[in-house]
C-alpha cells in the first residue's frame, strides 16, 4: 500500500466511525437505544405497568437490576 491508499482507508474508517456515533446518538435521543440491559428495561416496564393497574402496590426495591420478591411469591 502506498501513502495515498493508507490515507484514503484512514479517512473512510474515520467517516464510518463518525456516522455510527451520530446514528447511536440519534437512537439514544429517540429513546430507542439505551444503556440498559433488556432484562432491566423489561423489569422496569413491568413494574410501571403493575403500578398503573394497582396504584396501591407496595414499593418494590430494585437492586442492581434484580427485582426483590415478596415472601410466598
C-alpha positions as CSV (number, residue, x, y, z in Angstrom):
1,X,0.0,0.0,0.0
2,X,1.2,3.4,-0.8
3,X,0.7,6.5,1.3
4,X,-2.4,7.6,-0.8
5,X,-4.2,4.3,-0.2
6,X,-3.5,4.3,3.5
7,X,-4.7,7.9,3.8
8,X,-7.9,7.0,1.8
9,X,-8.5,4.0,4.0
10,X,-8.0,6.0,7.2
11,X,-10.4,8.7,6.0
12,X,-13.0,6.1,5.2
13,X,-12.7,4.5,8.6
14,X,-12.9,7.8,10.3
15,X,-16.1,8.8,8.5
16,X,-17.7,5.4,9.2
17,X,-17.0,5.8,12.9
18,X,-18.4,9.3,12.9
19,X,-21.5,8.0,11.1
20,X,-22.0,5.2,13.6
21,X,-21.6,7.5,16.5
22,X,-24.1,10.0,15.2
23,X,-26.6,7.2,14.5
24,X,-26.1,5.9,18.0
25,X,-26.7,9.4,19.5
26,X,-29.9,9.8,17.4
27,X,-31.2,6.4,18.6
28,X,-30.5,7.3,22.2
29,X,-32.2,10.7,21.9
30,X,-35.2,9.0,20.4
31,X,-35.3,6.6,23.3
32,X,-34.8,3.5,21.1
33,X,-31.3,2.7,22.3
34,X,-30.3,2.9,25.9
35,X,-27.6,1.8,28.2
36,X,-29.9,-0.6,30.0
37,X,-29.9,-4.3,29.5
38,X,-33.0,-5.8,28.0
39,X,-33.9,-7.5,31.3
40,X,-33.6,-4.3,33.3
41,X,-35.7,-2.4,30.8
42,X,-38.3,-5.1,30.8
43,X,-38.4,-5.3,34.6
44,X,-38.9,-1.5,34.8
45,X,-41.6,-1.6,32.2
46,X,-43.5,-4.4,34.0
47,X,-43.2,-2.6,37.3
48,X,-44.6,0.6,35.7
49,X,-47.5,-1.3,34.2
50,X,-48.2,-3.1,37.5
51,X,-48.3,0.3,39.4
52,X,-50.7,1.7,36.8
53,X,-53.0,-1.2,37.2
54,X,-52.9,-1.2,41.0
55,X,-51.6,2.1,42.5
56,X,-51.7,0.7,46.0
57,X,-48.9,-1.8,45.4
58,X,-46.1,-1.7,47.9
59,X,-43.0,-0.2,46.6
60,X,-40.7,-2.9,45.3
61,X,-37.0,-2.5,45.9
62,X,-34.7,-2.8,42.9
63,X,-31.1,-3.6,43.5
64,X,-28.5,-3.9,40.7
65,X,-31.1,-5.0,38.1
66,X,-32.7,-7.5,40.5
67,X,-36.4,-7.2,41.5
68,X,-36.9,-8.1,45.1
69,X,-39.5,-10.9,45.5
70,X,-42.1,-10.8,48.3
71,X,-42.3,-13.9,50.5
72,X,-44.7,-16.6,49.2
73,X,-44.3,-15.5,45.5
